[in-house]
Amino acid sequence: MDALIHGLTSVLLEEWGGPRSPLALEYIKEKIIPDLAACLILNHDLWRNPTFAEILAWKLKSQYAYPAAVAAGLSNEILAAARRTVVPPALPELDPKEPWRRIFRLWVCEESLPLVEEKTGYPLAYLDLLFLRFKRLRTFLAGHSVSLWECWAQPELRDFGFDLLSFLYEFQRALTGEPWFAERLVLRQVLLDAGLSLEVGDLVLLLEVIHTREGEITAGDVARIFAGIWPGVAPAPCSEKSGPEERFPSSSGRVEKLVSGPVTGLVGGSADRFVDGSAKRGVDGPVERLVRLGFIQINKSGRLTLSQKSAVTLAPFLVPKLVRRLRLAEAAGEPGRAQEILLKLNPEVLLRVIDEVAEGWPADESFALLRHLFKRVNRRVDLHLLRVLAACPQAFALLEECLGDRDSLIRAEACVGLGRLEEKSAVFRLIRMLGDPAADVKAGAAEALGRMGSGAAVQALRKLARDYRESSRVRAAAQEAVSRIESRHLLRLRTPDN
């Protein structure tokens, strides 16, 4: 670090004839040089990368007000000085797309641009321009099957340069068309943040093992399960590619072998023992590093659980296998086993399974399987179930029963669900719900009555729309419902004349 700072000082203050003002000299020494050194260290494998040289020039222009005519040459001199003073990596990353991969991997992880700037050292001005161009390309591609060469033929896209345009094009295609692409990028970023050299498939397997015995196994148990699979843990190289061309091995089928057998065979370790015996060597093991990141959690009893982020990321990898197991249980005439499978799932994984069953199974079969989950997991799952089951005619009795629930959000969701079913026998129950003390329920009932188009509700809805003691949302929902009902009745009156 000292050698790098000395090299930067030499370039900025001696070779390039730095300012003579004491304040300017102090700013360069105290602000610019440490910041540039930190950026160079974060990107130590990119010192010969042309895109990184361009980004460094942007940093000099936008953050430190160097003239554009000077920034490009100074950027190259800074990188040359860094290579002279510090031994560069044996395998430098020369691919011009690599810096963009790092930026978009963080973007997929829902990191804000200031946080991307902090993690990469790249200037906000460059990041803003990059995502503005990405937005422009997405707008051009929206709803169309367009080739890369057709994009290149557009003058406003050709300005990006071919390397950037091809990267953005491939990234967008993978994001919208490649299964689990975003989740793989999230897992790759987690591995990089944790400094682990594991493959994404290894991390999926680890998370799957924890999910299978969530809240039951310790870090020591994980160490015994994976003994011999992960012989050592080394820091991950930060130049791992995560572009659309990357493919990851599947862990499907491996986890059953690892966690089969009675749970007593797994439980018995303590939370201070981590994978590969790394704790004994004074080095954090994979589990400990993931715990530090918050990607895995340890509960009060010292057992491992998934965080919300890890469960959401893992869910797409598990859903196909879980749905197959549910199908087999149903085909074998064992609905109880299917219920047991569902109730053991992490709630975030369960939500994805519910969606898959609701979309892929016949309505009567999905309702028969899912209705028993109501009030057995948590409130979020209950609300999601009501939204999903509202597409099933068999859900009428359940939704009507929920109108009397103590939870106002449950009552509101039940109102909306009954509106989707358009069951006329529920109209008068919904009219009564317009007097519910909760604003969400009133708005939901108004929306449902408007969807059903019942003229019997118009008077009550008009009264609600004119009541200025109600919230603006409730009054707007009531007025919208009246408009929908009146429009439907006008249409019916005009139909015979046509």
C-alpha positions, 0 to 999 in steps of 0.5 A: 500500500505504501509503495502504491501511494508513493507511486501515485504521488510521484505521478500526480505531483512530479511527473504531471506537474501538480499544483503549487497551492498548499490547499490543492496539494493537501487535497491531492495527498489526503483525498485523491491519492488514498481514494485512487489507491483504494480503487486500484487495490479493489481492482488489482487484477484489472490494471491491464484492462482497457475498460478499467482504464476508461473507468479510471479516466471517468473517475479523474474527470467526474470526481476530481475535475481533471480536464477530459483531455488530460484524464485518459493519459493520466489514467494510463500513467497511474496504471503503469505506475501501479504495475511498476510499484506493486507485483500484479496478479499472475493472471490479469483480467484482460476481458473488457467486459469484466468490470461491467460484469461486476457492476451488474452482478451487484445491481442484480443483488439490488445494491444501490448505485452509491453502494456499487460505487463503494464496493467497486470504486467506480464513479457514480457518473460512469455508473449513471451513464452505464445504466442509462444506456442499459435502460435505453437498450431495454426499451428498444428490446421491449416486446421485440425479438431483435438480434444484436446486429439489428441493435448495432444498426441503430445509431443511438445504440451504436454510440455505446461501442460494440463491446458494451452493446454486446454485453448489455444485449447478452445480459438482458437476454440472459436475465429475461430468458435463462432460468435462475440467471439472476439467482446465480449472480446473487450467489456468485456475489455472496461467494465473492463477498465471503472470500470463498473459492466454492462453486455456485453449485456448492453453495446451493448444495450447502443451502439445500442441506441447511434448508432440509434440516433448518433449525436442527443442525449446527455448523459442526454438523455441516462440517461432518456432512461435507467432510471430504467434499470441501478439502480446503477453503481459499480466498476466491479470486475476484475476477470470476466471470458471471456473464451470460456464458457462465454455467453452474453445476446442479446440486439436484439429487446430491442433498438426499444422500447427504442428509438422509437418515435420522436427524439425530445422526446430524445433531450434536455439534456446537455453533463454534465449529465450522466447516473444514476445521478452519476455526482450529486454524484461525481461519473462518470456514464457509459457514462462519463467513456466510453467517458474518454476511447475514446470508445464513443465521444461527438461532438462539439454540445455536442451530442454522437457519436460512436468512430471508435473502438466502431462502429467496435465492435458493427457492428457484433451485428447489421448486421443481424437485419439491413439486415432483415430490408433491406429485408423487405423494398425491399419486400415491394417495398420500395427501398427508405426506404432501402436507408434511412436505409443505409444512417443513419448507422455509416460508420463502421457499413455500411461497414459490412452491405455492405459486408453482402448484397454483399455476401448473395444477388443475384448480381443484387439485391445487385447492385440495392441496393448499387449503390446509396450509391456511393459518398453519405457517404465518400471516404472509403465507395466509395472505398469499394463499388467499390471493392464489386460491381466489382463482379456484371456485372451491375457495368461496366458502373459505373466503366467506369465512375469512370475512369474519377474521380478526385480522383486518388484512385477512378480511381485506384480502378475502373481500378482493378474492370474493370479487375475483370469483364474482359469486353473486351470493356474496354481494350482501356480505360485501355490502356489510363489509363497507362498514368495517372499521378498517380502511383496507377492508372497506377499499377491498369490499368496494373493489370487489363490488365494482368487479362484480357489477351488482346494482344493489351495491350502488347506493352504499358505495355512493354513500361511502364515496361522499363520506369525507370522514373516510380516507381518500383511498376508500372514497376513491375505491368506492367511486371507482366501483360505482363507475364500473357498475354504471358502465356495465349497466349502460353496456347491457342497456345498449346491447339489445339496440345493437 
